[in-house]
């Protein structure tokens, strides 16, 4: 099991530690609900150093990434970030990821921790076909970086104290390389997985403890707290954000998952599974990922059956929780397309009881 630079600090701060995606990670500190509300109302710090970082550089970088990802890289200007996915050639998704356009012919890919090796092994042959030298133009530097997600409405105000570069005016999904907390060349982005604003900070491992300490000192006056992966999950689910391995995987198309907005069918863009996904978009899908809210009292959980009024199974819950901010059970799941309309009444089977729910538009949390 891998550790992060911050693992010992988490233990000292009272974290409950668990194995997650092969890493020794904090699942909670004070408790999921308290940590969730800390991020919604103030500022919280997540260790997300388990995420993977791949760099793509050189004149062939654009063509390679344009082919292996579903979104249109031509729309991604320098200094911006883009959410995308890697189609798997069989109609499913290898992974979802962030792409940062760092400079001309220079991109940073951030992939899910559990998929680092899988993604790398998938991408290497494609990189070689486009003439990229693996280890030179295309590198896996996941073990060299630490990452902190500083999230919440007060996050940017606190972090501005640590740099002379203006960050308060950075647009959502932007990125800069800045001097931060006395460290040069820190990657600072206005991205996150919580829906409450803030930033994500990428640093070399050697600088990580210094930056961690500075972040907590700068955030002290705003009530900063460490946040575990438990609250990260409830925060993302209240926003209706997909989690790889639950809501999307190798068997789900981005069109089924409601990710048509990151699947671009421009004439100038050829990409893996383009024809397959275009056919789904044009002719329709047999199932769709829906969001639902509980009407009856109950908490939906992963893999619970979704039923119709007659009790027949029409799908399964992929993610579910009691939303700490909205005080209601919510979830995501796939159902037959004819049952997917907003306002449709469905039932979640909880311990053999059918509990009433209704399909709604996401996000569940409206801020």
N, C-alpha and C positions, 0 to 999 in steps of 0.2 A: 504494500500500500504506500502510495506516494504522499509526502507531506508538502506543504507550502512553506515559504519563509516565515509565515505568520502563525503556524500551527501551535508553537509553544506559547505565544502571546494569547491565543484564543483560550488555551487551557488555563492560563493565569487569570484571564478575565471571566472565568467561570462557565465557559461554553460546554454544552453537551456535544461531544464529538462523535461522528459516525463515519463509516465508509461510504463514499459517494463517488461514483464513476472512477473508482480506483484510487481516490484521494481521501485523506484523513481531514474531514471538513466539519465546521461547526454547524449543527442543525438548528440550535437555538442558544440564547444566552438567558435573558429574563423570562422569555416565553413568546410564542409566535404572535399572539394577539397584541401584546404590548409593543413588540418590535415592529409589527405591521403598522400600527398607529404612529409610532415614532417617525417612520418614513413618510407616511401620508401628511403629517402635520409639521415635521421639523427636518431632521437630518440623521441619516443612518449610514453606516459603513459596512459594506459586504466585502469579504475576501472572495474574489472570483479568479484567483490565480490558477485554478485548475483548467480554465479555458485555454484553447490552443491558438497559437499564432504562426501563420505561414506568411512569408514574404514572397511577392512576385515582382521581379524587376526586369527592365530591359525592353527593347522595341517590340518584342513578341508578347509582352505581358497582356496587353489589351485584347488581342485576338484570342489568346488562350482563355482568358476569363470570360470573354463574351460568349464563347462556345460552351463552357462547362457550367455557367450559371443561367438562371431563368430570367433575371431582371436585365434591363438594358444598360450596360456599362457606359454607353455613349452619353447617358444622362448624368453621369457622376463626374462632376467637376473636381478639380484639385481642392482639397480642404473640406470635402464632404464625405459622408458615410452613406452606405446603401444596404438595405436588408434584401437578402436574396436566398435562393436555395440551389442545391446541386441535384438536378434530375439524374436518375440512376440508369437510364436507358431501358427500363422495364415499366415505365409509367409511375414509378414511385420517387421518393426523395432520399438521397444519400444523407443529407444534413441540411439544416438551415444555417445561415452565417451572416456576419457583417463584413462588408468590404469598405475599407478606408482608402480613399485616393490621396496618398501622402504627398506625391510630387509627380511630375511628368514621368510616365513609364515606371511608376513605383506604387505598389498596392500592398496593403496589409489585410490579410484575411483572418477573422477571428471565428473559430469553430467550437463546437460543443466538446466538453471535456471527454465524454464517453466515446466520442467519434474521432478523436485525433488520429489514431493509427488507421482507422477505416477510411477517413477522408484522404489522408496522405496517400495511402495505397491506391485509392481510386483516381486521384489527381495526377500522380507521377507519370503513368503511361500517356495521359493526354498532354501533359506538359512537354514530354519528350517528342511527341508528334508535332508540336508547334515549334520545336527547335530550342526549347529552354533547357539549359544545363541544370540538372538537379544538383543541389548543393551549392550552386552559384547564382543562377537566375531565380530558382525556386527553392526556397529553404524552409525547413521546419525548425523554428526557434522557440517552440513552446516551453522548453525547459529553461530558457534563458530569461523569461519575463515573469514578473508578478503583476497582478492587476487588482485594483480596488475600485469598487463601484460606490461612489458617494452620492446618495440619492435623497430626494426630498426637496420641498420648496425653499429651504434655507441653505441648501448645499452649495450653490454657486456663490452666494454671499460670503460664506465661510471660506471657500477655496480661493476667492479673490485676494484674501489676505496673504496668500503664499506665493503670489506671482505679480510681477510688474506688468505683465501682458494683460490686456483687457480681455476678460472672459465673460463678463456679465452680459455682453451684447452678442455672444455667439448664438447663432441660430441652432435649432434642434437638428441633430444629425450632422454636426460639424466636427472638425478635428484640427488641432494645431500641435506643433512641436514647440514646447516652451521650456523656459527655466522655471522650475517649480520647487519650492521648499529648499532652495539652495542647490538643487540638482539640475544639471543641464540635460537637454534633449529628452524631456519627459513627453510622452504622447498623451494629450488631454482631449477627450471627446465628449460632446454633449449627447451621449447615448445612454441607454439603460433599459431595464426590463421591469420597471415598476409602475410607470405611468404617473409618477409624481415629480418629474424633473430631476435635474442633477447632472452628474458627469461620471465618466469612467476614465481611470488613470492607469496607463501602462508604463512600467518602469523596469529597468534591469534589476535582477535579484539583489545585486550588491547595494543598490540604493533603497531597497524596499522598506527596511526597518526605519530608516531616517524619515522617509516620507510618511509612513504609517504614524509615527510619533507626531509629526508636524500636523497631519490631518486632524488628529484628535485634539491637539492643542488649539488649533484654529477653530475647531467646531465646539470647543468647551462652552463658550458663552451662549451657544445656540442649543445646548442640550444634546450634543452628539452622542450616539450609542452604537456599539457594534451590533450587527444584525446577522442572523443565521440564515441558512438556506430554506428553512421552513417558511419564514415570512417572505422570502423571495418568491416562493411558489404561490402563496396566497395573494401577494401583490400582483403577480403577472396574471393570475387567473381572474381576478376582479376586472382586469383590463381585456380579458378574452385573448391574450397572447398565447400562441401555440407553444407547446413543449415537445421537443423532439423525443420520440420514444413513447409518448402518450398520444398526442393529438395528430402528429405527423410521423411517418416512418417510411420504410422501404416499400410499403404496400399502398400508400396514399398519394394521390396526385395533388399538386398544388391547387388545381382547379376545384377538386372535391373539398379541399381544406379551406376554401375561401381566400386563397392566396393568388387569385387571378391578377391582383394589383401588382404583384412582383413577377408576373409571367408575361413578358412583352413579345408580341408577335409582329414586330416591325419587319418590313421587307429586307432591311439591311442587316438583320440579326438572324443568324442560324445558331441553333443551340440544341443540345441533347434533348430528345423527346419533344421537339417543337411540334411536329406533325401530330403526334399522339395527343398532346395537350390542346392544340388548336381544334382538333376534332371534338374533344370533350367540351371546350368552350362553345363551339358552334352548335353541336347537336345535343348537348346536355349530359349530365352525369346521373348515375343511378342512385347515388347517395351523396349527402352533403354534411359537412360539419356544422352543427347548430349550437347556439347558446341557449340555456334554459334557466329559469328561476323556479324554485320550489314554491308551490302554493300551500300544500300540506307541510306540516312540520317534519323536518328530516334533513339529513346531510347526504348528498349524493357522493359516491366514491368511484374511483377508477374500476371499470369492468362491470359495474352494476348494469342490469338489463334496462333498456328503455322500451316501454310497451305502449300499445294503444289502449283504448277504453275497454276492449274485449280481453285484454291481458296477453295479447300476442306480441312477441318480441319483434321490435322494428329497428333495433340498434343497440349500441352499448355506450355507456359513459366512458369517455377517454380521460377527463379530468373533472374533479369535483371537490367542493369544500364548503364550509360555512364562511362567507365573506366577512372578515372582521370589521370592515368599514361600512358595509351595507346591511349587516345583520340579517342575512338571508342565505339559504343554501343555493348555490349556483353551480353550473357545470357546463362542460362541452361534450359533444358526442356526435357520432355519425348516425343518421337515420335515412330511410328511403326518401328520395327527393320529393315524392308526392306528400310526404308528411312533414316537410321542412319549413313550411310557411310560418312567418312570424305571427304569433297569436294562436297557433295550434296547441291544443291541450294534449299533453302526453303524460305518461306515468312512469315513475322510477321504482323499480322493484327493490325494496329495502327489507331484508330479512323476511322474504316471501309476502310482504305487504306492498300493495300498489299505492304509491303516494303521488298525488296530483302535482303537475308542474306545467309550465307554459313556455313555449319557444319565444325568445326575445332577441332583439338586436344587441350585440356587444358594442362597446364595453358595458359591463354591469355597473362598474363604478363610474359615475359621471363627474366626479370632482367637485 
